[in-house]
Amino acid sequence: MLTFIQTGGFFMWPLLACSILALAIIIERFWTLRKARIAPKGLLADVMKRLRDDRMTLEYIRSLQANVGLSSIFAAGLLNSKHGREAMKESSQEAASHVIHELERFMNTLGTIAAISPLLGLLGTVVGMIKVFAVLMESGAGNTSLLAGGISEALLTTAAGLGVAIPALIFHRFFSRKIDELVVSMEQKSTKLVDALHEKDAKSGAHK
């Protein structure tokens, strides 16, 4: 591995740093963007059951608030539900914007790695070819070892740049899609909660 990097020249080091950073982000995003963590399947049903049974307590809402994702959105909405539908909706949207910000963390960095890695590889290729032409000018085509070194450097950096960029781009698209799906799911569930809660309040007011 070290020989491969040394053969590729200086630009292999920033490419190595990019690959390590991209791998760290990919592992972290896989762990963070788990649906069971962000939008648990039975959460809405549990909240709705507590509301129907009049078992919604401040302690339970605080426990939701301490969690991430949909739980914190529900907590924000429930804490402001007594101020009316619009207040509940606005507080839920504000909490959702914070959740989305957390979901999108490191995505710009991963996208940047996908964009700059081929450019770093191309720059390494250009530098390698300059060395090849410098050898040709100084000693002609007879110095095959130096020529081979320059060509190897040019080819290795290109390959390394693409090798880093392609997985980074694939996972960037994958996580972007996953985030979109999670956001849509959370929006639908928070809307259902707002509608259900205020329909319940409207029915109780009508009976009075």
N, C-alpha and C positions, 0 to 999 in steps of 0.2 A: 504493500500500500504506500509506504513512504517512498519507495523507489518510483512508483507511478507518479506521485506528486512531484518529486524532484525532477523527473523527466519532463513533466509538463511545464515547469518553470514557475515564476512568481505568481501568476494569476490562478494557479491551482489552489493557493492558500485561501484567498477570499472565496473561491468556489467551495472549498471544504467547509469554511465557516458558514456559508449560505446553506449547505446541505445539512449541517448539524442543527442550525437554527430552524430550518424547515421541518426536519424530523421531530424536533422538540415541540413545535407548534402543532403538527399533525397529531401527535400522541395526546397533547393537552386538549385539543379540540374534540378528539374522539371521546375523551373522558368527560369533558364539560358538557357536550351537546347530546348527552344521552336523554332520550325522550322520557324515561322513567324518572329522571332527575328534574327536567325542565317542566314537563307537562304530564304528571302522573295520571294514569288511566282512570283510576277511581276517585280522583279528588273532587270533581264536580258533583258526582253522585253523593259523596260523603257530606259535602257542604249543603247540598239541597236537602238531604235527609235530616240534617241538624236543624235547618230552617223550618222544615215541615213539622218536626217534633218539638219546636221551640227549645232546642238544646244549644243554640248558638251562644257561646260565652266569650267574654273578652280574652280569657286565657287561651282559648282555642284560636282566636284571631291573631293573638300575639305569637302563637306557635307557627301559624302560617307566615306571618311577617318575617320570622327568623329564617325561613327557607328561601330558596331562589325560584325564579321563573314564575309559573302560573300561581303558585301559592302566595307570593308577595303581591301579585296583581289582585287576587281575590281579597287579601287582607286589606289592601288600600281601598277597594270598593266597599267592603263590609263596614270599615271604620267610618265611612262617609255616607252610608246608605240612609241614615236618618235625615240628612240634609236634602233629600230628593233625588230623583232619577238622574238629572243632569250633573249634579255634584258627584254622585257615585260614578257616573260614566267618565267624567273628567279626571277624577283621581285614579281610576283604573287605567286610563290612557297615559297619564303621567308616569305611573308605576311601570306600564308596559314599555315606555320609551327608555327607561333605565334598564329594564331587562334586555331589550333589543341591543342596547349599547354594549352590555356584557356579552351577549351572544356573538356580537361582531368583533369582539376583541381579538387582536392579532391577525385578523383577516387581511387588512391592508398590508401588513408585513409579509404575509405569505404571498399575496399578489405581487408585491414588489420584488420578492425573491424570484418568482416565476418570470418576471419581466427583465430583471437585470442579469440573471445567470447566463442567458445566451449572448448578451452583449459583452459580458466579461470573457466568455469563451471566444467570441469573435475578436475581442481586443488581444487576447493571448495568441490567436491565430495570426493576426496582423504582425504582432511582435516577432513571432516565430518565423514568418516569411521574410521579414526585414533582415533577420539574422542570416537566413538562407542566402538572400541576395548580397548581403555584406560579404559572406564567405566566397561567393562566386566572383565578386569584384576583386577580392584580395588574392585568392589563390586558385581561381578557376574551378572547374568541375572535378579536379583531382582529389580534393579533400573530402572524401565521401563520408567520413565519420562526423565531421562538423555539419555537413549538409543533412545527413540523416537525423542528427540531433535537433536541428532547426525545424525540419519537417515533422518530426515526432512531437515536438513542443506545440507546433501549430495544430496538428490533428488531435492531440490529447485534450487541449483546452476546449476545442470545439465540442468534442464528445462529452467532456465533463460538464460543460455549460448546459448542453441539451439534457444530459442525464439528471441534472439538478432541476432544471426548469420544467420538464415534462411532468414528473410526479407532483411538483408544487402546483402546477396549473390544474392538474386533474383533481387534486384534493381541495384546491381553492373553489373550483366549480361544485364539487361534491358538498362541501360544507356550506356554501352559499345556498344551494338548493335545500339542504337540511334546515338551515336557519329560516328560510322562507316558509317551509312546511310547519315548523314549530310556531312561527309568528301567526300564521293563519289559524292553526289549531287553538292557540291561546286567545286570539281575538274572538273566535266563535264561542268558546267556552265562557269567556268573561261577559260577552253579550247575552248568552243564555242566563247567566247568573243575574245580571241586571234586570233583564225582562221578567224572570221568574220572581225575583224578590219584589218588584214593584207591581206586578200583577197580583201577588199575594196581598200586598198592602192595599191595593185598589179594591180587592174583593172584601177585605176586612172592613174598609171604610164604607163600602156599599151596604154591608150587613148592619152596620151601626145606624 
